[in-house]
Amino acid sequence: MKNIIKILAVVIIFIFGVYFGYALKNNASARSAAINFLPASPAPANSSPAVNEGKIKVNLMLDFGDGKVKTFNNVEIAKEGTVFDLLKTAAAENSLALDFKDYGGDLGVMIKSIDGAGADATSGKYWQYWLNNSYAKVGAAAQKLAAGDLVEWKLIKGQF
């Protein structure tokens, strides 16, 4: 009888583990439910929030089109920040020269050069951006960002 109870307990634990393992892999809401299933450990009295209130962290990559690439991870900007805000913040924090022209209204901002690498009408190369691997649909000053986004600026001819 004791062996049957032990076997039954092992089977129940196995089924429970498979269910939550599958749920964690395939379903974000189940992931949070499974995590909430675990007992919470109290936070230390002197701990501070991981992210400042009203701020988000996003990632930036600059591709200069000549093999030179610069990346900036977890750049902190305002919660309602834009692609252009991210570029200005990264430039200021990393001493990158940034030259742009603000046309205002729907025309928005055009990036002339970043860290000395500029748009060139002769070669047809211009600074263009992608958000989370998708080519921009709106101007950099109008595109809002969310935490964890990846912005890629590329000095290229045409859209790739």
Rosetta blueprint (number, residue, H / E / L):
1 M L
2 K H
3 N H
4 I H
5 I H
6 K H
7 I H
8 L H
9 A H
10 V H
11 V H
12 I H
13 I H
14 F H
15 I H
16 F H
17 G H
18 V H
19 Y H
20 F H
21 G H
22 Y H
23 A H
24 L H
25 K H
26 N H
27 N L
28 A H
29 S H
30 A H
31 R H
32 S H
33 A H
34 A H
35 I H
36 N H
37 F H
38 L L
39 P L
40 A L
41 S L
42 P L
43 A L
44 P L
45 A L
46 N L
47 S L
48 S L
49 P L
50 A L
51 V L
52 N L
53 E L
54 G L
55 K E
56 I E
57 K E
58 V E
59 N E
60 L E
61 M E
62 L E
63 D E
64 F L
65 G L
66 D L
67 G L
68 K L
69 V E
70 K E
71 T E
72 F E
73 N E
74 N E
75 V E
76 E E
77 I E
78 A E
79 K L
80 E L
81 G L
82 T E
83 V H
84 F H
85 D H
86 L H
87 L H
88 K H
89 T H
90 A H
91 A H
92 A H
93 E H
94 N L
95 S L
96 L L
97 A L
98 L E
99 D E
100 F E
101 K E
102 D E
103 Y L
104 G L
105 G L
106 D L
107 L L
108 G L
109 V E
110 M E
111 I E
112 K E
113 S E
114 I E
115 D L
116 G L
117 A E
118 G E
119 A L
120 D E
121 A L
122 T L
123 S L
124 G L
125 K E
126 Y E
127 W E
128 Q E
129 Y E
130 W E
131 L E
132 N L
133 N L
134 S E
135 Y E
136 A L
137 K L
138 V L
139 G L
140 A L
141 A L
142 A L
143 Q L
144 K E
145 L L
146 A L
147 A L
148 G L
149 D L
150 L E
151 V E
152 E E
153 W E
154 K E
155 L E
156 I E
157 K E
158 G L
159 Q L
160 F L
